[in-house]
Amino acid sequence: MLWGWLLCGLWLLAACAAPPTPTRAPLVRATVVIAEAPPRSSPTPSLAPTVPVCPGAPSVQLIRNARGRVLDDDPRPLNMRSAPGIASAIVWSIGVNTIFDVLDGPVCADGYNWFYIRYDDLEGWIAEGDNTSYFVEPFLPG
């Protein structure tokens, strides 16, 4: 019987002295999904601002905050008016090859694209052209 107690004591001693068996957490495998970002819808870059179409007028060529020049295709001077429109009062006439500053525009009136310009100390509105030709052109440095 002594042997029984001894064996039981040894067994308890061995069980208490043995390091605990480590338990492992289950292995978790993470799945990484890389989603592509949707393409950004950015506007297409443009050199010229979008200009509304004026029925009966040619495409806009003059550039706001730049210079323009009266073409010499027609020897008559170009009328500068007090407001956009052919019924507005003429405030001055600008000769051919004259260079001017474009301050604002275009404004569509009476089938013309009108631009507000400065020539010398005078300011007023000019038509850019009609359905057959341009009266003015951009005058860019260079």
C-alpha positions in Angstrom: 0.0 0.0 0.0 2.8 2.2 0.6 3.8 1.7 -2.9 0.4 2.8 -4.1 0.7 6.1 -2.1 4.1 6.6 -3.5 3.1 6.1 -7.0 0.1 8.3 -6.6 2.3 11.0 -5.1 4.8 10.7 -7.9 2.1 10.9 -10.4 0.7 14.1 -8.8 4.2 15.5 -8.6 4.9 14.8 -12.3 1.5 16.2 -13.3 2.0 19.4 -11.3 5.6 19.9 -12.5 5.0 19.3 -16.2 4.5 22.5 -18.1 1.1 22.9 -19.4 0.5 21.8 -22.9 0.1 24.9 -25.1 -3.1 25.2 -26.9 -3.0 26.7 -30.3 -5.5 29.0 -31.6 -6.9 27.9 -34.9 -4.9 29.3 -37.9 -6.9 32.0 -39.6 -6.0 32.8 -43.1 -6.9 36.2 -44.2 -8.0 36.8 -47.7 -7.1 40.3 -49.0 -9.3 41.5 -51.8 -8.0 44.5 -53.6 -10.7 46.3 -55.4 -9.9 48.7 -58.2 -11.1 52.2 -57.6 -13.6 53.3 -60.2 -12.2 55.6 -62.8 -12.6 59.3 -61.9 -14.8 61.2 -64.2 -12.7 64.3 -64.8 -13.6 66.7 -67.5 -11.4 66.7 -70.6 -9.0 69.6 -70.4 -9.7 72.3 -72.9 -7.7 75.3 -74.0 -10.7 77.5 -74.6 -13.7 78.0 -72.3 -17.0 76.5 -73.4 -18.9 79.2 -75.4 -22.6 79.0 -76.2 -23.4 78.8 -79.9 -24.8 81.9 -81.5 -27.0 81.0 -84.5 -25.8 82.7 -87.6 -22.4 83.6 -86.2 -19.1 81.9 -86.9 -17.3 80.0 -84.2 -15.7 82.2 -81.5 -12.1 83.0 -82.0 -11.4 86.0 -79.8 -10.0 85.4 -76.4 -11.1 87.3 -73.3 -8.2 89.2 -71.6 -6.1 89.0 -74.7 -5.8 91.2 -77.8 -7.5 91.3 -81.1 -7.0 92.9 -84.5 -9.4 94.3 -87.1 -8.9 92.3 -90.3 -8.1 94.1 -93.6 -10.4 91.8 -95.7 -12.9 94.7 -95.7 -11.5 98.2 -96.0 -14.4 99.7 -94.0 -13.8 100.5 -90.3 -15.4 98.3 -87.7 -18.2 99.9 -85.7 -17.8 100.0 -81.9 -21.3 100.2 -80.2 -22.6 101.2 -76.8 -24.3 97.7 -76.3 -24.4 94.4 -78.1 -26.8 94.5 -81.0 -27.0 96.2 -84.4 -29.6 98.7 -83.1 -27.2 100.1 -80.4 -25.6 103.5 -81.0 -22.2 103.6 -82.7 -19.6 105.2 -80.4 -16.6 104.9 -82.6 -15.2 103.2 -85.8 -12.0 101.3 -85.6 -9.8 101.2 -88.7 -8.3 98.0 -90.3 -5.2 96.4 -88.6 -6.1 98.2 -85.4 -5.1 96.3 -82.2 -7.5 96.3 -79.3 -7.9 94.6 -75.9 -10.8 92.1 -75.4 -12.4 92.7 -72.0 -15.5 90.5 -72.1 -17.7 88.4 -74.2 -19.0 86.8 -76.2 -22.6 87.9 -76.0 -25.0 86.6 -78.7 -27.3 89.3 -80.2 -28.8 89.7 -83.6 -26.9 86.7 -85.0 -23.5 88.0 -84.0 -21.0 87.2 -81.2 -20.3 90.6 -79.5 -17.2 91.4 -77.5 -16.6 94.2 -75.1 -13.3 95.8 -76.0 -11.0 98.7 -75.2 -9.3 100.7 -78.0 -7.1 103.7 -76.7 -9.4 105.2 -74.0 -12.6 104.1 -75.6 -14.6 101.0 -74.6 -17.5 99.4 -76.4 -19.0 96.3 -78.2 -17.9 94.9 -81.6 -19.2 92.0 -83.6 -16.7 89.3 -84.3 -18.0 88.3 -87.7 -21.0 87.2 -89.7 -22.0 84.0 -91.4 -19.6 84.6 -94.3 -16.4 86.1 -92.7 -14.7 87.3 -89.6 -14.2 91.1 -89.0 -11.5 90.6 -86.4 -9.0 87.9 -85.3 -7.0 87.1 -82.2 -3.7 89.0 -82.0 -1.4 86.9 -79.9 2.1 88.0 -78.9 4.9 86.3 -80.9 
